[in-house]
Amino acid sequence: MTAEIYRDAWGVPHLRADDAFELARVQGLVTAHDRAWQIEVERHRARGTSAAFLGADALPWDRFARQALLDDTARRCFTALERRDPETAAWVRAYVDGVNQGLPEGARRAPEFGAVGLAAGRWEPWTPLGVWLATHILFAGFPAKLWREEAVRRLGPDAVGLFATDGPGTSGSNGWLVTGERTATGLPVIAGDPHRFIEAPGVYQQVRLACPEFDVVGLAVPGVPGIAHFGHTGTVAWAITNAMADYQDLYRERLRRSGDGDGNVDGDGDGDGDGRPGAGRLVEALGPDGKWHPAARHTELIEVAGADPVEVEVIETARGPVIINADADADADADADADGGRGGGGRERENSAGDPTGDPISLRHPPRVSEDLGFSALLPLLRARRVADVDRALDDWAEPVNVVQAADTEGGLLHRVAGRVPVRDPLNGTRIVPAWEPGHEWQGWYAPMPRGTVDDGIAVMANQRGPATPLGVEFAPPHRAARLRTLLDARSDWKAADMAALHMDTHLASAAPLLNRLAALEDLSLRAAALRGQLLRWDRHMAADSTEAAGYAAVRSAVVRRLAAHPALAPLTEPPPCPEVFRPWLALLPRIAFALENLLTAEELYGIDRAEVVRAALEEVAGAPPEGVWGDTHRLAPWRALPDPAYDVSEQGLSGDHDCVLCTSAVPGLTDRAARGPAARYVWDLARREDSLWVVPFGTSGVPGSPHHRDQLPLWLGGELAPVTTDWNQLRPDRFHSENEDNA
C-alpha cells in the first residue's frame, strides 16, 4: 500500500492513500510527528499519569481521571467497538499503529520531552477513545450540580435560576447555516467557531484525508482518527456546537466498609504487578431497593514529579465511579484541614443529606453505561455524500451531545441534535440525587433526538435554547444567536469571504442591564457623572481600541467584586471541600460574573441594594479610571501543559467579550485576560470547496521553531482566514515524511 503526504502554504497536511486504513495510519503518523508532545500529554491525562512529569499541579486532574475510571471506560468502549463494529475498530488500530510509528521521531523533535525527562510511550488501541473521553468528560458541566446544591443549601431554591447561565467551565460555539436563497452562488454556506480553552498547540488540527472512498477537509482532534466535528467532503459539509444538554448525573452514596487492611499498592491496588484491582477492604453501597450491594474498590498510586507518590482510592457503585470521597481524599488534598477532620466518617454512617460533599458522590455518564463513545459515526461521516448520509451517521453519535448543521450540493439541509441523553427524573438534571432512594434510575435513552428548523434561509446555533431545550438545564444567553441572526438577515447575497466579519463582531447586548442601572443613578460626583455619560454614549462594541469598552469592563468588574463581597452572599464565598478539579464551578466570583445580567435584572436579590452597589462601583472606577483601551488588558492567555514565558502572546490586544459573537472570554472581577475563545474558525462553501476558509489560533505544528508553529496567529488575531487548498498541484510533497515512510 502507498501513501502520499503533502503540505499547503500553511503546513496543513494533505494525506492520500490507497484505502481508509492506510490513510488512518498516515494520519496517526503525521499527527505524532507534528503534535507528539500534545498527544502524549493527552494520553497521560486520559490515564491519570500526567503528574509523573508535570508535577503536583497536574495531580488534581490525575486523581479525577483515576477515580472516574477514564482509561478503563475507554478500554471497555473499544472492546465493545470491536464486537459491534470491527471495521471501525480496525481503522482505529491503524491510526494507533501510525502514532506508534511516528512518536519516536516526533518526541525527538519536541524539546518538551527532554525538559521534563519524558520518553515517548506506546499507544494502545483504546488510547484515542481515552483522549476523546478525557477531552469531553466535563463538556456537560456536571460539576454545576455541585454548585447548585451548595447554592440551594446556602441561599434557597431561587438561587438556581438566579445563577443559571453558561458557566465558567463549559465550552460553547457559534455556528450558522445560510441556504442558497441567501448566497451569491445559490448554494449553502456553513460557518462558525468552536469556543474552548485556548491551548498551545491548538485543540483542532487542520487536515485533509483522501482515498478512493472519500476526500474530506476538516478539523480533527489530535490523537483521534478521522474528522468528527467540522468537515467538508466536497458535496456535503457539517459543523457542530455544544448542545448544552444534561446527560451526566451525580448521586449521593451511602457506603459502608468491612475487612482489615488495604493490601499492597502497585498502581492497581493489589501489589502483585498484574494491573488488576486487588481485593482490599470490602465496600458496600446502599441501593434504591434498601439493600447493601458490593461496590468495586481498589487503590492506586499516582506518581508525582518532585514529590512523593499519592495513593488514591477508586470505588465504583452500581451508579458509577465515586469521584468525590471526602473521607478517602481528605489527607490527599491540600484541603485536608478544611474537611473538618472527617476521616473515617463514611464508615457505616447516616450522612447528612444537606452537605453536598459530606457524602461520597458518584458519577453516572453514558459511555460508562453503554460502553460506547460514538466512534461508529466517524467512518460514515467521512464517506458521506449527502445530508442524509450525515444524518444516518449521527444516529450513532454518543459523546458529547451536539447540535449539528449540515448542507449538501443538492439542497439538502440538516439541523438536529446528536448524542445520547438518558431518560430519568427531572431532579437528576439539576441536583445531586440520593442513590438509595427509588425514582432516580435511568430509564433508557431519549429518542428521537430533537430537530431544529431553517427559517427564511438561516439557521443559527450559539448554545442558546433551541432544539436541545428539552435535554438541558442551563444554556447560553441568547445574545450571540440573536446578533448573528440580525446580521445574516440584512443580506441575501452572502459569499464565503464575507463570513470573517461575522466571526469578529463585537457587539455586547448583555451590557444593557448594567447600563440601565447606571442611567437610573442620581446625585453622582462630577467624575462619576462624566464616566456614566461616556458609557451611555458608547456603541456597546467591545473593540480592542475602545476606551469606552475599557471603562465599561472596569465598572463591570467592580460591580462583580462588590456583589461577591456582600454579606448576603458570604455563605458562598468559601466553596465546600471538594477535589480541586471542580473548583472553577464552585467559585463565587466567576458565578456572579457570568450571571451578572440575571442578578441585575432579578426582581429581588437577597436584600442587596444593587443601585448602591453599582453607584459605588462607578465612583470607584471614576476615581481611578483605566488609562488605556480595552485591548491593553484584554489579552490572550493560552494554556500550555508546560508553561513557558517565551510563549506569552499577550502583546496584542483582543477585541470581543464573553457574550459577543467574538467570544473571547475573560472573568470579570478576576482578570481581563482571555483563556477561552475561538479554538478555530471555519467557512464551508458548498458551491466551491476551494473557496472555503479556516484558521486556528497558532499553527499546524506543535514543534517550537517550526515555520508553522505560530504562523496563523496573526490571521487569528486580525480576523483573517486562510484558504482551504484543494488542488493537489498547488501542494508540495512532504519529503521528510516520504523519506521516513520509505525507511519504515
N, C-alpha and C positions, 0 to 999 in steps of 0.2 A: 504494500500500500504506500501511496505517496501523499505528501502534504506540502503545501506551499505557504510561506509566511511573508506577507508584505506589510509595509507601513505607509501611511499617508504623511502629509507635511507636518502633522501634529503628533506623529508617533503612534497613532491608533493602529492596533494590529488588525489586519485583514487576513483571515485564515481560510484556506481552501484545501479540501481533502477528498478522497475517493468515496468516503461514506461517513455517516454520522458518528460512528465510533472512533475512527481515526481523527475526525475533527475534534471530538471531545478530548482525545489525548493531547492534541496540539494546543487546544485552549488551555488545558491544565499546564502544559509545558511553558507556554508563553506567560501565563499568569505567575508561575513560580519564578521565572526569570525577571519579570517586571515588578512583582509585588511580593517577593519572598518574605521580607520582614513582616509586612502587613498580614499575610495569610498565616504565617506561623504564629503571630500573636493571637489571631482569631482562633486557630486550632487550640492553643493553650487556654484561651478563655473558655472555649467550649468544654474543655476537660477540667477546668478549675486548677490549672497548674501555672498560671502566669506569674504568681508571686515568686516563684522559684528563680526568676531572673529579673522581674520588675520591682521586687521588694514589697515592703509592707503596705504601700499604697494600693497594691492590687489584691491584697488579702480579702477585703470585704466582698469583692466580686467572686473570687475563688471559693469562698465559703458558700455563697449563694449557689454557684454553679454545682458544687458538690451536693449540697443539701437538696437542691431542686432536681438532681439526677439528670442533668442535661445530656451528658455523654451517654449514659445508659439509655435515655429516651431515644437519642439519635441511632444508637445501635439497634434498638428494638424496631424502630421505624424502617431501618434499612433491611433488617431480616424479613419484616413483613413485605417490603417492596420487592425483595427477591421472590417471594412467594406469589404475590399478586400481579407483579409487572416485571418479569425477568428481563425484558428488553431494556427498560429504563434503568434497572439495577446494573446491567452490564455496561450501559452508557456511562453511568456514574463511576463505575470501576475504571473505565477507560480514562476518564478525566483524572482520577486519582493516580493512575499509572503515569500520566503526563506530569502531574505535580511532583511525584516522587522522582521522576527522571530529571526534572528541571531544578529542584530545590538545591542540590549541592552547588551548582553554578550561581543560582540566584543568591544564595547565602554568601558566597564568596564576593559578590558584587556589592552587597549591602553592608555598610560599616556598622550598623547597629548590632549585628550578631557578635562581632568582636568586642564592641563596647560593653556588652553585658556577659560575655563569655558563653553565649548560647550556640549550640550546634543545631543544624537543621535536623528535624525529626522525620519520622515516617508517617505518612498519612494512611489511615485505614479506610476501607470502602465507605464507612458511615461518616467520615470526617466532614464532607460537605454538608451533610444533614445537620451535624452538630454546629457548624459555622452558621447555617441558616437559622437554627433554633436559637442560638445564643444572640444572634443579631436582632431577633424579633420577639424574644420572650417577654420584653417589657412594653411592646407596642400597644397592647390593650390596656395598659396602665392599671393593672390590678392593685399596685400599692396605693392608688387613690382610695381604695376601700379602707385602708388603714387610716387615712386622713379623715374620711367621712365618719368612721367610727369614733375617732378622737374628738372631732368637731361636735358631733351629736352628744357625746358624753359630757363635753365641757360647756357647750352653748345651747344644746337642744336641737330638735329635728329641723328647724328652719335654716340651720347653717348649711345643710346640704345644698339647697337651692341658691343661697347667697354666694357660696364659693364655687358653684358649678361653672366650669369653663375648661377650655383646652389647657391642661395643666403643664407644669414645668418639665415633666419627664416624658411627654408623649411626642410623637412625630406626626407631622401632617404634610400637606402638599397642596399645590394648586394644579388644576387640570381643566382644560376646556376643549370642546369639540365644536367646530364650525362646519356646517354642511355645505354642499356645493352651491346652494342657493345664496350663500353669503360670501363666496370666494370669487376671485377673478378668474380662476381656472374652471369653475364648475364642479370641482371635486373637493372632498373634505380636507381640512387641516386639523390636526390634533397637536396641542401644545401644553406645556406646563413645567413645573419644577417641584421635585420632592424636597421637603424640608426635614432635615435631620441635623444632628450634631455634626458640625463640620470637622472632618478628620483629615490629617495629612499622613499618608496619601488618602485620596478620597474613597468614599464608600461605594461609588459606582465606577465601573470600568467600561469605557467605550470600546466596542469590539464589533467585528463583522465575522459571521460564521457562514461559510458557503460549502456546499457539497451537491451532488446531483439531486438530492431531495429538496433542498431549500437554500436560500441566500438571504440572510437576515442581518440587519444592523440594529444595534441597540445598546442598552446599558446593562451590563452584567454585574453581579455581586461577586467580588473577588473571593475565590475559594468555592464557588458554586458553579456547576456547568450550565450552559445554555444562557438564555436571556429571559428572565422571568417578568420583570415589571414594565419595561418600556422597550418596544420592539417594532420594527417595520420590515415586512417580508417582501416588499415591492408591490403587493396587491392588497395587503391588509396591514393596518397598524393598530397598536393598542397602548394604553397607558393606565396607570392606577393612582389612586390616592388612598390614604388610610381611611377606612370606613368609620372609625371611632366606635366600632362595635364592642360590646362587652361579652367576652366568651371565656373568661378565666374567673374561677371562684375561689374565695378564701373561706376556710372552715375553722372554727374554733374547736380544738380537740380536747378531750379528756383522756389522759394517758395514765397508766399505772405500770409499775415496774416490779420485776421479781428476779431472783437469781443473784449470784455474787460475782463480781469481777467483770471487767470488760474484755478480758482476753488481751493478747498482744496486738499491736498495731503494725501493719506492714504496708499501709497505703490503702488496704481494703478492709482491714479490721480484724483479721484472724491470725496474723503473724506467720502464716505458712508460705507467703510469697506467691500464692497461686492466683491472686487477683479476685478471689471470691469473698463475699462478706462472711465473716465468722459468726458463730452463734452468739457469743457475748451475753449481755444481760437481756432478758426477755422483756418485751414491751407489749402492752395490750392497749387497744383504743376502744372507747365506748361508742357503739354504733347506734343508729336510729331505731334498732329493734330492742334497745335496752340491754343488750348483751355486750360483754367484753370480747373483742376479737384480736387475734395476734397481729402485731404490726412488724414489718421487717425492720431490722436495726443492725447497723454496723458502725464502726468508727474508721476514720481515715486520717492520714497525716498530710497536711499541706506544707510543703517546703517553702521557706521564705528567705529570699536572699538577704544576707546580713543580719538574720535573726534566727531564733530557734524555731523548729517546726511547730505547727499549731494543730492540735487534734480537733477534729470536728465530728460530731455525732450525726449520722444520717438515719432518719426514720421515715418510713412510708406506711401510711394507714390505707384503708380501703378508699379514702377520698383522694389521696395523693401524697407526695412528699411533704414533710414538715419543713417549712422554710423559715419559721421563727420559733425558736425554742428557748425561752428566756432562761430556763434552768441550765440547759446544756451550754448556751452561748455566753452566760454571764461572765465567766472568768476568761473567755477567749477574746472578748471585745474590749475595746478601750473604754467602754461604758459600764464596766462591771459594777463600779460603785453606784452608778445611777440606778442600777437594777434593784437596789434596796436589800441586797443580801438574800435573795430568794433561792439560793442554791438548794436543790432538793425539794422545792415547793411543788414540783409537778408529780410527785410520787403519791398516787392514790389519794388525791385531794379533790375536793369540790372547788374548782376555781371560780372566782368571781366573774360573772359574765360582763361586768361593767368595764373592765380594763382590757383593751384590745390586744395588749401584748403580755398580759399576765398568763394567758393560756398558750400552749403550743398552737401554731397556725399552720394549716396545710394548704397546699395549692393544688387545685384541680384544673387542668387545661387540656384541650382536645388532643394534641399529639400524644400525651401520656396515656390517654384513654383509648384512642383509636389506633395508635401505632401508625400514624400517617401524617406526613408533613406536606403532602400535596405534590410531591415530585413527579407523579404520573402526569401532571399537566405540562411539564416542561418540554418534552419532545413534541407533543401535539401542537404546542404554541409555535415552535419553530417550523413545523410543517404546515401551518395554517395558510390558506389561500383566500379565504373569505371570512366575514364576520361570523358566520355560522360555525366555522371551524374553531375560532377563538372561543365562542360561546360554549361549545361542547368541551373543549379543553378545560375551561374554567369550572366545569361541573366537578372536576377532580381537585380543585384548589382547596387548600386547608388553612394554611397559616402564613402570614397574618390575614385577617379579613379585610378585603379591599373593595373600593368602588372602582369599577373598570369602565373605560370608554374605548370603543373601537370603531373603525370605519374601514370600508374597502372601496376598490375602484369601480364597483358596480352599484354603488349607492347604499350598500348595507350599513346599518348603524347599530351600535350596541351601547347600552348604559345600564349596568347591573351591579349587584353586589356579589362577590365571590368569596367563599371561605366556609368554615364550619363553626356554627354557633349552637350551643346546647339549648334545649328547651328545659326550663326549670322555673321555680318560684321567682317572681319578680324581685323579692327581697335579696336573692342571691346577687343580683346585679348592682346593688347599692351598698350592701353592708357585709360584714363578716357574719356568717351564719353558724349556728351550733350544729356540730356534726352528729350529736346524739339525739337531735330532735327530728322526727319524721317530717317529710314535706320538702326537703331541700335536695333530694336526689335528682340527678339528671334523668330526663325522660326522652332521650333521643335527640335528633338534630332538627334545627329549624329548616323547613322546606315548604315550598320552593323559596329560593333566595329572592329578595325584593329586586324589582327592576325600576329604573328611572325613565324619564322621558327626555326627548329632544324637542324643545319648544321654540318655534319660529326660527329654526335653523341653528339653535345654540343649546349646548348643554355645558354646565359649569359644575365642577366639583372642587370644593375647598374645605372639606371636613365639617361643613355645616350640616344641619339637619336636612335630610333629603331621603333618598331611597333606603338608607340604613337606619332611619329613625327608630323603627321597631326593635332594632338589635342593640341599641346603645343607651347610655345614661347621660354622659356629658359629651357635648360637641363643641366645635369651634364657634365663636360668634359669626354672624352672617356677613360681616363686613367685606371680607375678601371676595366671597362669592358674589355679593351684590355689586361691588365695584367692577369686577370682571364682566358681569352681565351688562352693566351700564355702558362700559367701553365697547363691548362687542356689538351691542345694539346700534351703535352710532354709524355702522358702515355695512355695506353689502358687497364690498369688493376686496375682501381681505386676501393678502398674499402671505406666504410663509415668512418672508423677510419682515413683515410688519409686526410679527408677534413679539419681537425683542422688546418693543416699547411697552407692551403689556406686562412682561416679566418684571420691568423696572418701575412700575407705577408705585408712587409713594404716598398716595392719599390715605389719611388716617381718620376714618369715620369714628373710631372709638374715642377720639378726643372730645366728642361733643359733651358728654356728661360733666367732665371737669371744666370745660369752657363755660358751660351753662352755670355751674356753681360759681365760677369767677365773676360772671356777668351780674349775678344777683347780690354780690357783696356791696356793702356800704361803709362809709367812714374809713377809707383806706389812707395810708400815708401817701405823700406825693410820689415817692419812688414806687410803691406798690401799685398805685393807680396808673402810673406810666407803663409799668410792665404789663398790667392787665390790658391796657389799651393796645399794646403791641401784640399780645396774644390773641385778642379778639379780632384784630385785623389780619391775622395770619391766614394763609390759604390752606392750612392743615395738611401740608405736604412735608413729610419727614426727609427733606433733601439734605445731603451732607453739607452743603454750603449755606444752610439756613440758620440765621441767628435766632429766629422765632422758634424753630424746631428745638434748638438747644435750650431756650428759655422754657418752652412747654415741658420738655423732658425733665428739666431741673425741678420745676414745680411739681410735676407728677411724682418724681422720686421723693420729694419732701413730704407730699401727702401720704404716700405709701409708708414711709418710715414713721410718721406721726400716728397713723392708724395702727401700725404694728406695735407701737409703744403704748397705746391707750390701755388703761386698766381694764376696760371691758373685754378686751381680747387677751389679756395677760394669761389666762389659763392655757392658751395655745402657744405661748411663747417658747416653752421648753417642750420639744417633742418627746413622746414616750420612749422608753428604752426599746430599741429595735435594731436590727442589723443596719450598718451604715449605708448599705447599698440602697435602702429605701428612704434615706433622709431627704432627698430632693422633693419627695411628695409630701413630707410632713413639716417642712419648714414654713413658718407662718408668713414671713415677708414675701417670698415668691407667690404664695397663695393669694395674698392681698394684691400683689402687683398684677397678676393675670385675671383677677376677678374684680378689679377696681371699678369697671363700668357698672357691674351689678351692685357693688357696695355703695356707690354714689347715687344710684337711682332707686334703691330699695326704699319702701315706704318708711321703714324704721330699721335702725342698726344698733340694737342693744343700748340705746340711750346715748349714743355718741353724737355730739354736736358736730356734724360734718361741715357745716358752714364755718364754724370756728376753726376746725382742722384745716380747711382749705385756706382760710384767711391767714392763719399762722404760717402755713407753707409758702404762700405768696409773699408775705412780708419777709420771711427768711431768705428767699431767693432774691427778692428785690434789694436786700441789704448786702448780698454778695452774689451778684449775677454772674452767669457764665461769661467767660472772657472771649469766647470764640463762637464757632459754629458747631452744629450737631456732629459733623464728621470729626471734630477734634477729639471727641471722647467715644464716639460710636465706631469702634474698630473691630476687625475680625480677630477672634481668639480661638484658633483651631485646636482640637485635641490631638495630641501625639502620645503614643504609648511610651515613648522615651523622650521626655521634654528636652528641648534644645533651644536656647535663646537665639541661635542662628536662624531659626525658622519662624521668628516673630514677624508676621506680615502686617502688623498694625500701623505701618507708616502711612497708609492711605485710608482716609475716612470712608465710612459706609453711609449710603442712604438707606431708607426703609426703617421698619419697626415691626413689632410682633403682629399687629393687625393690618399691616399694609400688604398689598399683593407682593411687593418686595419684602418678604418676611425675613428680616434679619433680627433675630430675637435677642434682646438684652433682658436683664431682670431689673426693672425699675426699682429704685430704692437700694439696690445692691451694687449693680455695675451697669455701665452703658456699653460695655463690650459685648459683642455678639458671638456666642458659642454655637448658635443654631441658625440655619439659613438654608438657601438653595444648595443642595448637595449635587445638583446637576440642573441644566436647563435643556429642553429639547423642543423641536418643532418637527412634526412628521407631516410631509406633504404627500398626499395620495395621488396628485397629478403627475409629479415628477419626484421620485425619491431622491434624486441628486440635488434637488432644491431644499431638502431637509437640512436642519441645522441643530447644533448641540454645543455644549460646553460643560466642563467640570471645574471645580474651584482651583485645582492645581495643575495636574497633567496626567499623562498616561503612565508615567514611570514613578515607582516608589524609590528609585535609586538616587540619592543625592549626587549632584554633579551631572546627571543625565540632562541632555538638552531638552528633554520632555518631562522633566521633574516638576517644573512650575511654569511652563511656557503659556498655559491657558489662564493663569491668574490675572494678567492684565485684561483679558477679554471678560472674565467673570466679574471683575471689579467694575469694569466700564459698561457692562450690559451688552456686550457684543457676543456673537455666536460664531462658531467655526463651521465651515461647510462639511456636510457628510459626503465624502468622496465615494463614488460607486464604480467609476471606470477603472478597471484593473490596469489599463495602460498609463494611468496617472499615478500609480503606486510604485514604490521602489521595493525590490526584494530585500528581505532582512537577511543579509549574508551571514551575520553572526549566528542566527538560529539555523540557517540552512547548513552551515558547516557543522554545527553541533548535531543536527539531525543525521548528517552523513556519518558522523562518528559514533552515533548511538548504537 
